Amino acid sequence: MLKIYGVPISVHARKVIVVSRLKALPYELVPVAPVIPGSLPPNWRELSPTGLIPVMQDGDFTLADSSAICVYLERMHPQPSVYPSAPRDHASALWLEQYAGGTLFRQIVHPLFHETVVNPNILQQPTNPHRVDEVVTRAMPEVFGYLDSVCGGAHLAGPVLSVADIAVASNLVTLQYLGFMLDRSRFAKLAGLLDRTIRHPAFIEALRAEQPAVQQMGLRGDFLKPVLA
Ligand SMILES: N[C@@H](CCC(=O)N[C@@H](CS)C(=O)NCC(=O)O)C(=O)O
């Protein structure tokens, strides 16, 4: 059975979890939260050279990057596919997955998670309101505006759900857990994409399974009530 090291509320771990569920691959989730040093297994640096989650083990094969893991799962279990086959759709899916993990995560979700959860609850340091304000007023409009502009059809890249939709939605879910709700009137197409993506049965299962962790961490899971009802 696949082993996935990480925590389900992690943007990148969730991407891998949703892809595994979509492909009906059983997995064992081994809880590791890099921001909580006590949660790291003794061989953590061997498993994850970057120290980041997720890490996947398939027998004696280990991978420590969510994009590489999703490609591996796709090659090992091609159906249902999460990578479009048409060249432009395929390239767009890779680009938007990268944009989600790079720009959307690094400029928005990561700093807000650190300011509002890690600093006050784990490091016992105050939240920096200026940094939060900077993210909300500068980065968010630009990044959400771009993503909204590329939401042309039902999915971000090609005719069916792809890794790009999953990557973007995973970021938006964690962001909303932090209480930063997507402005649904300003970014209506992006909101529609989020709604469609998280209503995929594999995404719903993943979200349902992570709710105990959401509650335990005191995060805001109320926006998912209609989806999980
Ligand atoms: N490129 C990596 C990024 C992984 C990543 O940034 N993971 C975050 C959680 S979503 C993490 O481990 N953060 C811990 C930290 O920043 O110390 C991937 O896609 O797997």
The ligand as a Gaussian input file, in Angstrom:
#p B3LYP/6-31G(d) Opt

LIG

0 1
 N        7.187000      21.622000      -3.966000
 C        6.726000      20.932000      -2.784000
 C        6.232000      21.954000      -1.775000
 C        5.771000      21.276000      -0.498000
 C        5.431000      22.266000       0.608000
 O        5.691000      23.479000       0.533000
 N        4.819000      21.707000       1.667000
 C        4.444000      22.511000       2.821000
 C        3.063000      22.103000       3.323000
 S        1.787000      22.382000       2.126000
 C        5.385000      22.263000       3.959000
 O        5.923000      21.171000       4.099000
 N        5.578000      23.285000       4.804000
 C        6.376000      23.149000       5.983000
 C        7.267000      24.315000       6.205000
 O        7.164000      25.319000       5.473000
 O        8.102000      24.200000       7.109000
 C        5.619000      19.949000      -3.181000
 O        4.865000      20.249000      -4.109000
 O        5.518000      18.886000      -2.570000

